[in-house]
Every structure is written in structure tokens, then in C-alpha cells.
Amino acid sequence: MFIEQAYKGKNEFWRYLIGSLVIGGTAIIGQLLFMFAIAIKVGFDDNGIWDTANLSKLQTFTESDFMRVFDSNITLLLLLSSFALGFCALLLVIKYFHHQKFIELTTTRSKFDWGRAFFAFGMIAIFTIGTTAIDYYFNPDDYQLNFQLGPFLILCVISIVFIPIQTSLEEYIFRGYLMQGFGILAKNRWFPLVMTSVIFGSMHLFNPEVTKLGYIIMIYYIGTGFLLGVMTLMDEGMELALGFHAGNNMIAALLVTADWTAFQTESILKDVSDPSAGFDILIPVLIVYPIFLAILAYRYKWTGWKDKLFGKLEPPIQTNFPEKLTAD
């Protein structure tokens, strides 16, 4: 079983607390490097001369102002680079602090199942492209063509290389590292599912989408956390969650951007509508996500839902045998 993989390494809960601080702190250092790059850029005037007085402008900057210091591709690259640092920290924490194999954090299978990851990637990609095409057909005035070949190709390279790192770090932290850590702590499966989903959703609280659409969108973020958590527990591995999350973010970055989203990119389209969120935000969580789970359950023959999602966690039985038997 997936959570029980943690018993193969050092799994005291205090290790997960410290490890989380190390991984999160490393990612924050990466964000500080982004802020440092902004300060350097702002500090030089139009003639390329450094003037410390220019840094006072930062005090009046809004979040949008920070995003516009560099062009969107450079901004995206700098933002995603911090996740690469965090991922390196994750690898070190797992190997040297928990003495656990990385594959044991990933799946119960002997090796990573790329077929599962690509299937989940394709599922959300087809859905996102299809629903966007339908919305564009019926509401063309809500979109503006944003496509420029050169910047778009650069965006493709950045997205293909760095977005999977960003989404994988988030998945390994929530559906892997903390899922196993909370499972070992609670000795059951429902508690880590709930905790990781709520924490995952709460991490999006300061996204610009929340400011624009209101706190009701938190239902979507937390619901997405539950979707990815159920995928992981039912499939006994993270491959589906990793593929789904990467597909969701990558297609979103390449397909549609808006002034009020976390990623403002050189995408094909730009959403220029005035968005709002009401009870329609429940449609993905209550209708679309169950359909996704039904498709995956049918394809991968999931059984034992009650036990895998709500069952107790049984530590492996440790049997000590003598190293050598001697004859009388």
C-alpha cells in the first residue's frame, strides 16, 4: 500500500516537520532570488545607471507591477526556478534525512509507470482544450488573440522543462511526502487525504485569482486536492496525479492567459472578460472530477474504495530472526 512505503525509511513525524521546513525554505530562497532580480532591474534608470533612490518605487508596487518588471517569459522562468531549488531539497531530504528510496515516495510499483502519467496528462489536456474551444465559439468577445510565434516558442520550452518541475514538487510534497507522513502519524488513510487536500488548497489563498473571484474559488482548489489525493490512494502511486497536475498547468499556460491569473504568459489566447465565480465553481468539483475518477477507475480496475480511502494503517510486522542457527 502506498502510505506504508514510509515504513521502509526513517518515519518519525518530527522528521516530516523539519523536512517540510527545509524544502519550503529552499523554495522561498528561490522566490527571494526573484525579488532580488527585480530590485536589480528597478535600481537601474533608463540610462543604465544605478540609483538606489529608484528602489523606493518598490514600496508602491502592486503584485501586477512585480509581474511586469520583466517580460512574461523571463518572469515565468524566474518564478519556476524556485521550484527547481525546492525539488533538489526534496531529493536530499528523502535520501539523507529519511533514508528512503525516491521510488518508495512515488509509487508501490517497481518502477515509474509513464503510461499512467501520460494518460492523466492527456485526459485533462483534451478536456481543457475542448472546453476552451467551446467557450471561444459561443463567447468570442471574451477572448483576444495573443499569439506571437517567437515568444510562444520560448514559452513552450519554458513550460515543457519547468512546469513539470513545479507541479511535481507540489505533488511530491502533498500527495507523497505529507500523505505518507500524516498517514504514519494518524495510522489511517482518511486523515492524510483530508489534511493534504486542505493544506494544498490553502496554499493558493494568496493567488490573484482569489482576489479577483473571491474566497469561493477555494472550493475548487481544495476539491482539486481531494481529486489528486484520491487518485494517489486508489492507484497506489502518484503517477496519475503527477501527469494530471502537469497537464493542467502546462495547457493552461500555453492556451489562455489573463491579467488576473497567477501565470501571465505569451499564450495563444487572452481572456479579456470580467470573470466572476458563484455556485458554478462547484461544477468541476461535483460533476467533472467524479467523471475523471470514474474513467480512471474503469481503466485501472480500482477496487476496495472503502479500505483504500478510509481504512486503518497497519504497520508491518517486524520479525527478528537469529542471524545464524547452530546445531545442538
Backbone torsions as a table, in degrees:
resi	resn	phi	psi	omega
1	MET	NA	149.2	-169.3
2	PHE	-62.3	-50.2	-176.1
3	ILE	-64.6	-35.2	-179.1
4	GLU	-63.0	-14.4	176.9
5	GLN	-57.2	-28.2	-178.0
6	ALA	-64.3	-23.7	179.9
7	TYR	-68.2	-12.8	-180.0
8	LYS	-80.5	-9.7	178.3
9	GLY	-124.7	-168.7	176.3
10	LYS	-80.5	119.1	-166.4
11	ASN	-127.1	21.0	175.2
12	GLU	-61.4	139.9	-171.6
13	PHE	-64.1	-29.4	179.5
14	TRP	-62.3	-27.0	177.3
15	ARG	-66.2	-36.7	179.4
16	TYR	-69.5	-34.7	177.1
17	LEU	-65.2	-48.5	-179.8
18	ILE	-66.7	-43.2	179.4
19	GLY	-60.1	-40.1	178.2
20	SER	-63.0	-40.0	178.3
21	LEU	-64.9	-40.0	179.4
22	VAL	-65.1	-47.2	-178.1
23	ILE	-66.1	-47.9	179.3
24	GLY	-63.9	-40.4	179.5
25	GLY	-63.5	-38.3	178.0
26	THR	-64.9	-41.8	177.8
27	ALA	-64.0	-37.5	178.3
28	ILE	-65.5	-38.5	175.9
29	ILE	-57.4	-39.9	176.6
30	GLY	-61.9	-39.4	177.0
31	GLN	-65.9	-36.0	177.9
32	LEU	-65.4	-34.8	175.9
33	LEU	-63.5	-35.5	175.6
34	PHE	-63.6	-44.4	178.7
35	MET	-65.2	-36.4	177.6
36	PHE	-63.5	-41.3	178.4
37	ALA	-63.0	-38.3	177.1
38	ILE	-64.3	-43.4	179.9
39	ALA	-61.7	-40.5	178.0
40	ILE	-62.7	-44.0	-178.3
41	LYS	-65.2	-43.7	-178.4
42	VAL	-69.9	-31.6	-176.3
43	GLY	-66.0	-22.6	178.1
44	PHE	-91.5	133.8	179.4
45	ASP	-79.7	-174.4	-176.1
46	ASP	-65.0	-19.4	179.2
47	ASN	-94.6	5.8	179.7
48	GLY	77.7	21.5	179.8
49	ILE	-105.3	132.5	-179.1
50	TRP	-71.7	132.6	177.8
51	ASP	-142.1	110.9	-177.5
52	THR	-58.7	-28.9	-179.3
53	ALA	-61.1	-25.7	179.7
54	ASN	-64.8	-23.8	-178.1
55	LEU	-67.0	-18.7	177.7
56	SER	-63.6	-20.9	178.1
57	LYS	-62.1	-29.6	-176.7
58	LEU	-62.0	-25.4	-177.8
59	GLN	-66.4	-25.3	-177.9
60	THR	-103.4	3.3	-177.6
61	PHE	-69.5	136.5	168.9
62	THR	-91.2	173.6	178.4
63	GLU	-59.8	-38.8	178.4
64	SER	-63.8	-36.4	178.9
65	ASP	-63.0	-42.7	178.9
66	PHE	-61.5	-38.0	-178.1
67	MET	-70.8	-18.0	-174.8
68	ARG	-103.5	4.1	179.0
69	VAL	-62.5	-44.2	175.4
70	PHE	-106.8	168.2	173.1
71	ASP	-68.7	162.6	-168.5
72	SER	-61.1	-34.8	-179.4
73	ASN	-68.2	-42.2	178.4
74	ILE	-66.6	-41.2	178.4
75	THR	-60.2	-45.8	179.1
76	LEU	-62.0	-43.0	-180.0
77	LEU	-61.9	-44.3	-180.0
78	LEU	-65.3	-40.5	179.6
79	LEU	-64.9	-43.7	-176.6
80	LEU	-74.5	-22.8	-179.9
81	SER	-61.8	-31.6	-179.9
82	SER	-63.6	-30.7	178.4
83	PHE	-70.3	-32.0	176.6
84	ALA	-63.5	-41.1	176.4
85	LEU	-63.4	-43.1	178.5
86	GLY	-62.5	-36.8	179.7
87	PHE	-66.9	-38.5	176.1
88	CYS	-61.9	-41.0	177.7
89	ALA	-63.2	-39.6	178.1
90	LEU	-59.7	-46.5	179.9
91	LEU	-58.6	-43.4	-178.9
92	LEU	-67.9	-40.8	-179.9
93	VAL	-63.1	-44.6	-178.7
94	ILE	-64.2	-43.6	-174.3
95	LYS	-76.2	-46.1	-170.2
96	TYR	-100.7	-20.2	-177.8
97	PHE	-101.3	-36.3	179.5
98	HIS	-104.2	-11.3	-178.8
99	HIS	51.3	46.3	-177.5
100	GLN	-119.6	144.1	175.8
101	LYS	-73.3	143.3	-176.3
102	PHE	-65.2	-32.8	179.1
103	ILE	-65.1	-28.2	178.9
104	GLU	-73.6	-22.2	173.5
105	LEU	-81.9	-17.9	-171.7
106	THR	-97.2	-45.9	-170.9
107	THR	-162.1	161.4	173.7
108	THR	-87.4	-9.7	178.1
109	ARG	-76.1	158.9	-175.4
110	SER	-68.1	-24.4	176.5
111	LYS	-148.4	162.3	-177.1
112	PHE	-63.6	131.1	-179.1
113	ASP	-94.1	95.1	-178.8
114	TRP	-65.4	-29.4	178.7
115	GLY	-59.6	-42.5	177.4
116	ARG	-63.1	-44.9	-178.5
117	ALA	-62.1	-44.3	-178.8
118	PHE	-70.1	-32.5	178.3
119	PHE	-65.4	-46.7	178.9
120	ALA	-64.3	-39.6	176.6
121	PHE	-58.6	-49.1	-178.5
122	GLY	-64.9	-36.4	-179.1
123	MET	-61.5	-49.3	-178.8
124	ILE	-74.8	-29.9	178.6
125	ALA	-65.9	-46.6	179.3
126	ILE	-62.6	-41.9	180.0
127	PHE	-63.9	-45.9	-177.4
128	THR	-65.9	-45.9	179.2
129	ILE	-64.0	-41.6	-178.9
130	GLY	-64.9	-47.5	-179.2
131	THR	-68.1	-33.9	176.9
132	THR	-67.3	-41.3	178.5
133	ALA	-62.7	-41.4	178.5
134	ILE	-64.5	-44.7	-180.0
135	ASP	-64.7	-37.9	178.3
136	TYR	-65.1	-37.5	-179.1
137	TYR	-66.3	-43.3	-176.3
138	PHE	-87.0	-22.1	-178.4
139	ASN	-133.7	61.9	-176.1
140	PRO	-63.0	-26.9	-179.1
141	ASP	-70.0	-14.6	180.0
142	ASP	-81.2	-6.3	-175.4
143	TYR	-126.0	152.5	175.8
144	GLN	-129.7	133.3	178.4
145	LEU	-66.1	124.3	-173.9
146	ASN	-116.6	1.7	-169.3
147	PHE	-70.5	126.2	169.4
148	GLN	-134.0	122.6	-168.8
149	LEU	-55.9	-52.1	-176.0
150	GLY	-59.0	-58.4	178.6
151	PRO	-59.5	-34.3	-179.2
152	PHE	-67.1	-40.2	178.5
153	LEU	-64.1	-39.7	175.9
154	ILE	-62.6	-42.7	177.5
155	LEU	-59.9	-40.0	178.9
156	CYS	-59.2	-44.7	-179.4
157	VAL	-63.8	-47.1	179.8
158	ILE	-60.8	-43.9	-176.8
159	SER	-65.7	-45.3	-177.1
160	ILE	-65.6	-35.8	-176.5
161	VAL	-84.6	-46.4	-167.1
162	PHE	-100.8	-31.1	-179.4
163	ILE	-63.4	-41.3	175.0
164	PRO	-60.2	-30.4	176.8
165	ILE	-68.1	-44.4	179.0
166	GLN	-60.2	-51.2	-177.2
167	THR	-69.5	-34.9	179.1
168	SER	-66.6	-39.0	177.3
169	LEU	-60.7	-45.8	179.6
170	GLU	-62.0	-41.9	-179.9
171	GLU	-67.5	-42.6	-179.8
172	TYR	-65.9	-32.8	177.8
173	ILE	-70.7	-50.1	-171.5
174	PHE	-88.6	-50.3	-177.9
175	ARG	-85.4	-12.2	179.0
176	GLY	-111.0	-75.0	-171.7
177	TYR	-60.9	-56.3	-177.4
178	LEU	-75.1	-30.3	176.3
179	MET	-60.3	-45.4	179.1
180	GLN	-70.9	-40.6	-178.7
181	GLY	-64.1	-47.7	178.6
182	PHE	-67.4	-32.1	177.8
183	GLY	-65.3	-44.1	177.4
184	ILE	-62.8	-37.2	-179.7
185	LEU	-67.7	-47.9	-172.4
186	ALA	-89.0	-16.6	-177.4
187	LYS	60.7	30.1	173.6
188	ASN	-150.2	-179.2	-175.7
189	ARG	-107.5	-26.4	-177.5
190	TRP	-70.8	-35.3	-177.8
191	PHE	-64.2	-49.9	177.1
192	PRO	-63.2	-32.4	177.3
193	LEU	-63.2	-46.2	-179.4
194	VAL	-68.3	-47.9	-175.3
195	MET	-63.2	-47.2	-177.7
196	THR	-66.8	-33.7	-179.9
197	SER	-69.8	-43.2	-179.8
198	VAL	-68.1	-43.2	179.3
199	ILE	-65.4	-42.0	177.8
200	PHE	-58.4	-47.3	178.6
201	GLY	-63.6	-40.9	-178.5
202	SER	-65.4	-27.5	178.2
203	MET	-64.3	-17.9	179.4
204	HIS	-93.4	6.2	-173.9
205	LEU	-59.4	-32.3	-176.3
206	PHE	-97.7	10.6	174.7
207	ASN	-65.0	146.6	178.9
208	PRO	-61.2	-24.5	177.8
209	GLU	-61.8	-34.0	179.7
210	VAL	-68.4	-41.3	178.0
211	THR	-61.9	-39.4	-176.2
212	LYS	-77.9	-42.8	-171.6
213	LEU	-101.1	-16.0	-179.9
214	GLY	96.8	171.5	-173.9
215	TYR	-69.8	-12.6	179.9
216	ILE	-62.5	-25.7	180.0
217	ILE	-68.0	-15.2	176.4
218	MET	-62.1	-26.1	175.6
219	ILE	-60.6	-40.0	179.3
220	TYR	-66.0	-45.6	-177.8
221	TYR	-65.8	-44.9	179.5
222	ILE	-67.8	-39.2	177.2
223	GLY	-61.4	-37.7	176.6
224	THR	-64.9	-37.6	176.1
225	GLY	-60.8	-42.0	177.4
226	PHE	-64.4	-41.8	178.5
227	LEU	-57.1	-50.0	-178.0
228	LEU	-67.3	-34.8	177.9
229	GLY	-67.6	-42.3	177.8
230	VAL	-64.1	-42.2	175.8
231	MET	-53.2	-47.8	-175.3
232	THR	-65.8	-46.2	-177.1
233	LEU	-71.0	-41.1	-178.6
234	MET	-70.8	-34.7	-176.7
235	ASP	-92.7	-1.4	179.0
236	GLU	57.8	37.0	178.7
237	GLY	175.8	167.6	-173.2
238	MET	-97.7	1.1	-172.9
239	GLU	-57.0	-44.8	-178.9
240	LEU	-64.8	-44.8	-179.9
241	ALA	-64.0	-40.3	178.8
242	LEU	-63.0	-45.8	179.9
243	GLY	-66.8	-42.5	-179.3
244	PHE	-62.3	-48.2	-177.1
245	HIS	-64.7	-42.8	178.6
246	ALA	-63.7	-43.4	179.3
247	GLY	-63.8	-42.1	-180.0
248	ASN	-60.3	-50.0	-176.2
249	ASN	-73.0	-38.2	-176.7
250	MET	-68.3	-47.0	-179.9
251	ILE	-65.6	-38.1	177.8
252	ALA	-61.9	-41.8	-179.3
253	ALA	-67.1	-36.0	-176.3
254	LEU	-84.4	-27.0	-170.0
255	LEU	-92.9	-53.6	-173.5
256	VAL	-137.9	134.9	173.2
257	THR	-122.3	168.9	176.4
258	ALA	-157.5	160.2	-178.0
259	ASP	-70.4	-15.5	-174.0
260	TRP	-109.9	11.6	-179.4
261	THR	-98.7	162.3	-179.6
262	ALA	-64.1	-40.3	177.4
263	PHE	-103.6	115.1	173.5
264	GLN	-107.4	110.7	-166.8
265	THR	-126.7	171.7	175.5
266	GLU	-86.3	57.0	-174.0
267	SER	-79.7	177.7	-179.0
268	ILE	-69.2	-43.5	-177.8
269	LEU	-121.5	157.8	173.4
270	LYS	-125.4	128.1	178.2
271	ASP	-81.4	115.5	-177.8
272	VAL	-110.0	10.5	179.3
273	SER	-76.1	167.2	174.6
274	ASP	-97.2	98.2	-170.9
275	PRO	-74.5	154.3	173.8
276	SER	-147.5	157.8	-178.6
277	ALA	-133.2	129.6	175.9
278	GLY	-133.1	-140.2	-179.5
279	PHE	-69.8	-11.8	176.7
280	ASP	-65.8	-16.6	178.2
281	ILE	-67.7	-16.3	179.7
282	LEU	-79.0	-16.8	-176.1
283	ILE	-59.2	-49.0	177.5
284	PRO	-59.8	-42.6	-173.8
285	VAL	-71.1	-41.6	-173.4
286	LEU	-93.8	-20.0	-176.4
287	ILE	-118.9	-56.1	-173.8
288	VAL	-67.8	-47.8	-176.7
289	TYR	-62.3	-42.5	175.2
290	PRO	-60.9	-33.6	176.4
291	ILE	-65.3	-43.5	176.3
292	PHE	-56.5	-46.5	-178.6
293	LEU	-64.8	-36.9	178.7
294	ALA	-64.9	-40.4	177.5
295	ILE	-61.7	-46.8	-178.8
296	LEU	-67.1	-39.3	179.5
297	ALA	-63.1	-39.4	178.6
298	TYR	-68.4	-43.3	-176.3
299	ARG	-68.7	-40.4	-173.5
300	TYR	-105.7	11.3	171.2
301	LYS	55.5	50.8	179.5
302	TRP	-69.9	136.1	174.8
303	THR	-138.6	169.4	176.3
304	GLY	69.2	41.8	-176.9
305	TRP	-57.7	-46.0	-176.3
306	LYS	-60.4	-45.4	-177.5
307	ASP	-70.9	-40.7	-175.9
308	LYS	-72.4	-27.2	-178.0
309	LEU	-100.6	-27.4	-174.2
310	PHE	-128.5	-2.1	-174.9
311	GLY	-71.2	164.6	176.9
312	LYS	-76.6	155.8	178.6
313	LEU	-101.0	120.7	-178.4
314	GLU	-103.8	115.2	175.8
315	PRO	-60.2	146.1	179.1
316	PRO	-64.4	145.8	179.4
317	ILE	-75.8	125.2	178.4
318	GLN	-94.7	117.4	178.3
319	THR	-114.1	122.7	-179.1
320	ASN	-97.4	115.3	176.8
321	PHE	-104.1	144.8	175.0
322	PRO	-62.2	143.2	-178.0
323	GLU	-64.9	-31.4	-176.8
324	LYS	-148.3	130.8	177.4
325	LEU	-92.2	135.3	178.9
326	THR	-115.2	142.9	179.6
327	ALA	-78.6	151.5	177.9
328	ASP	-67.7	NA	NA
